[in-house]
Each structure stands twice: as C-alpha cells, then as structure tokens.
Amino acid sequence: MAFLRYSFFLILVFCICTAVSVDPLGNFCDDATKSNSAKTSATIGKVLAELVSVSAKDSFSTTSYDDDKNKVYGLYQCRGDISSNDCLSCIRDAAKEIRKRCPDQTDARIWYDYCFLRYQAKNFVGQVETIPGIFYWNVDFVSDSDFFNKKLVQLKNQITAEAIVPKNKGLGKGKSTLSPFVTLYALMQCTRDIPKIDCAQCLAVAVGNFPTTCANRKGCRILYSSCYVRYELYPFFFPLDPKEKLANVSMDNYAFKMSKP
C-alpha cells in the first residue's frame, strides 16, 4: 500500500502537465553539494513527491525523509494571495524543474512568481537566510522620486507590520494612490517556518535594497529563501478590484542579478 501511495506521488510530481508552465524567476544549485548517490537522489524524489501532494491542501509545508545520516529536508511556500489550484500547479512545476536544473546537488532552490521550493541535505527549517538572493528591477525610473519614495516607505512600513503578525502567515500586501491615474502596489511575505523576529529581520534586509539596487525604479523584486518583497506600478496580487486586471508585463523590461554564497 505504501509503495502504491509513493508511486502515485511520483506520478503527480513528474507527470506531463497540459497547462502552460511559467518560467521560474531563478534557481540556486549549490555545486559544493553534488552527490552521485542513487539513494540520495531517490530520497530527494520522495521529499518532492510529499511536498507536491500536500500543496493541494496548504500553501506551506516542510518535510524530511530517510534516516539521520542521509536525511533530506524540503520546504515549499506559495504566495498567500493565490488559490489552492494555482499553488498546486506552481509546486508541481517547481518540483519537475528543480530536478532538471539541479540534477546532482543536494542543496537546491527555485523561485517562481507564485511559489518557492527548496530541499537540502541538512536541516534549514526555522533558520533565516538572505543568501542566495535574486534581484529584479524595472529599467525605467519614476518621474518624481522624492514623492514616490515617501509613499513607498509608508506602504512598506504598513505591510511589514502586517507580515510579522502571526495570524497573517507572513503575508503583507497593500496599495497607495500616487495620482488619479497611478497606484503603487506592494507585497511581502516570509516563509512560515521562521519566527516573527526573524521575519522582521529578513524583510528589513530585503527592503534595504530599495535605496540602492531599486533606487527610484518603477518596480522591484527581492527574493530570498526566507522572504520575498515586491512593488510595482500595476496590479499583481489578489484579490483584484473590479476595475483592475493583472498586467501582462514582459520581463524584458527588468534587469536581473543574483547574489551567491
């Protein structure tokens, strides 16, 4: 019975999905953790299968598999504003893609717009991490930087206060009207395995990039393993107001860099 259940999980992870998959925002494969062990590879597969199976029911989960000497730990988190179906679809794509991009590494992470997934051959659960990091920023600048930055700081403070409240599960989001025609949208989220103080620390490190990497930019994303921060001048999170619709914005308008250990 256990074998049948595991086989079903593997089919769920590695099946060919009919929906169009979205490209990940980035990934990290630690080459220092390469392993040719067939047992370790199988263990990673079991961890991913378990995470995919749970993602249909919850937006966050951790798991581990195998004995203490060969244990692999896994974690996923979906963005707190998306549906359970979108969460499942994102984690399913992430589980397939991460094995393609990191076939031999036992420390691997992958970021999508809707979700984040990682596994590692050591226990990382509950530890705040801001390296590696992924940075995207709009190549265009705002016209009135002083006014924009004032409104951005106000909105950042508001949603940070929301994100660190336990009942909000690490999620803070909001918007601010800049003019009758322009609205600033921002969202941040911590992984639910870290405590309130570490969530606040991670978010502080992330938004610390606003005056440098993201200075006066029309949009920016900072993605760490423990938290995520984003702001844009268009709607990108749910629920949408009746007059709003998700913008179809090309990533060609964004510059990119990654910080590694």
N, C-alpha and C positions, 0 to 999 in steps of 0.2 A: 504493500500500500504506500509506504514511504517512497519507494522507487517511482511509482506511478505519479505521485504528487510532485516529486522533483522533476520528472520528465515533463510534466505539464508546465511547470515553472520555466524550464529551459525553452520550451516551445513559445511561451509567452514572451520571453526575452528576445529570442533570436528569429522569430517569425518575420516574414516579409510583410511589411505593413503597406496597405493600399493607399493610405493617406500620404500626402506630400510632406516629406520631412523638412524641417527647418534646419539650416546650418547652425552649428554651435557658435557661440561668441568667442570661444577659445578653449584650450585644454593645457594641462600640465602633465608631463610624463617624466618622472624622476629617473634618469638613466643610471643613477647610482644604485637603484634598487632592482636592476634587471635580474631576472631569475629564469632558468631553463627548466625548472621543476614542473613536471606534469601534474604533480599533486597540488602544488600551489596554484597553477592555472585552473585546475578543476575547482579548487576552493573558491577562487575569485568568481568563477561562474555560478557557484551556489549562492554566494553572497549577493550577486547581482540579481539572480532569479528571485531571491527572497525580497529584495527591495522593490522590484517591479511588481510582485504580487501584492505587496502592501500598499503601493501607490494608488491603487484603485479606491482605497478606503480612507487614506490620510495624506495630508500634504507634507508630512515629515516622518522620517523613521531612521533608526540606526539598527544595525545587526552585526553579528560576528559568527564565524564558523570555524570549526576544527579545534584541535587540542591547543594547549597553551604555547607549545613550541612552534606551531605552524598556523597560528590563528590569523585570519584576515578580518579587518573591521570595515564596515561600509556605512555610508550615510547618504541620504538624499533630502532635499527640501525643494518644494515647489513654491512659487510666488504666492503669497497669501490671498491674492485677489482673484485667482483664476479658478475655473471649475475643476471638479474631480476628473472629468474626462480629459481635459487638457493636461492635467497633472500626470495621469497615467500615460498619455501619448508622449509627453515630454520625457518622462523617465524611461519609457520603453526605447525611445530613440537614443537617449543618452547611454543606456546600458549596451546597446549594439555598437554605437560609435566609439565609445571609450576603449573597447577591446580592439577595434581596428587601429586606433591612433596610439594606444599604449599596449601592444600585444605581450610584452615581456616584463614590464615594470610592475612592481608591487605597490607603488605609490602613484596613483593616477587620479586626476580630477578633470571635470568637464563642466563648462558653463553654457547654459542656454538662456534665452530671454525669460522663459517661464520656469526654469528649474536649474538645480545644481546637483551633481552627483560625484561622489569620491569613494575610493577604497584605499586601504593601506595595511601593510603587514605589521603595524604597531597601533596601539590604542591612542587615537587622537580625539576621541569623543570628550567633549567638555573643555577642550583647550582652544583658546582664541588664537587665530592665525591670520596674519596680514601679509604674509609672503608664502607663495607667489601672489601676484596681483595682476589684474588685467585692466587697462585703461582705454576708454574710447572718449574722444571729444570732437564736437562739431567743428569743422574748419572755419565756420563763419562766426563773426563777432556780433555782440549786441550793440545797438547804437548809443544807448545811454547807460554806460557801465555803472556809474555811481548809483543810480536809481535801481537798476537791475540787481546789483549785488546786495543792496539794502533789503530788497524784497526776498531775495534768495536766502539770506541769513535768517530772516524772520520765519520763512517757511521751513527752513532746515531745523531751527530750534523747535518749532511746533511739532514736526513729525518725529524728531528724535525723542521728544517727551512721550509720544505715543508708542514708539517702537520698544522702549525699555519697560513698559508696563506689562507684566506677565500675561494678563488676560488677552492682550493683543497678539500674543505668539510671535513677538519680534517684528511685527509689521507696523510701519507708519507711512501714511500717504496723505497728500493734500494738494491744493492748488491755490494760486494767488492771482488776482486780476492785475495786470500791468497797464492795460488800456482797454477801451471798449472792444478792441479787435485782437488783443494779445493776452494769453493766460499762461502762467508758469505752472508746470506740473512737476511734482517731485514724489519719489517713493524710496523708502529704505527698509531693509529687513535684515535681521540677524538669524542665524541658524538657532534652532530651539534647544540645542544641547548646551549652550553656554549661559551662564548666569547673567543677571541684569547688569552688574558692574562691568563684566567683560563685553557685553553687548554695547554698552555706552563707550567703552574704550575703542572697540573696533570701528564703530561709526565715527568717532572723533578722528581716528587715523584716516578713514576714508574721506570725510569732508575736508580734512586738512589739505587735500589735493585741489580743492576749489580755487584758492588764490594762486595756484601755481600751474599745474597741468591744465586745469579747466578755466583759467583766468579769462573772464569776460566772454566765454563761449556760449553759444545758443543752446548747447546740450552737452551732457557729460554722463558717463557711466564709470563707476569704480567697482570692481568685482574682486572680493577676497573669498577665502574658503569659509570664513565665519560671518561675513556680512556683505551687503550689496547696497549701493547708493546710486540713484539716477535722477536727473532732472532734464526736462525738455520744454520746448515752447509749443508742444502739441500733445493731445491726449494719448496716453499709452497704457493706462491701467483701468481696471474695472471697479465699480460699475460706471458706465458712461452716462452722462446726462443726455436727455432726449435730443439735444441739438449737436451732440458730439459724435464723432466716429473715429475709430483707430486710424492713425495716419500710416500710409504706406511709404515709409521713408527709406531711401537707399542708403546702405552703409558706406557707399562710395563718398558720401559727404562727411565721413568721420575718419579721423586719424586714429592710430592704434599703437600701443606699446605694451610690453609685458615685463614685470619685474620678477626675477627668479632668485632663489636662494643662493 
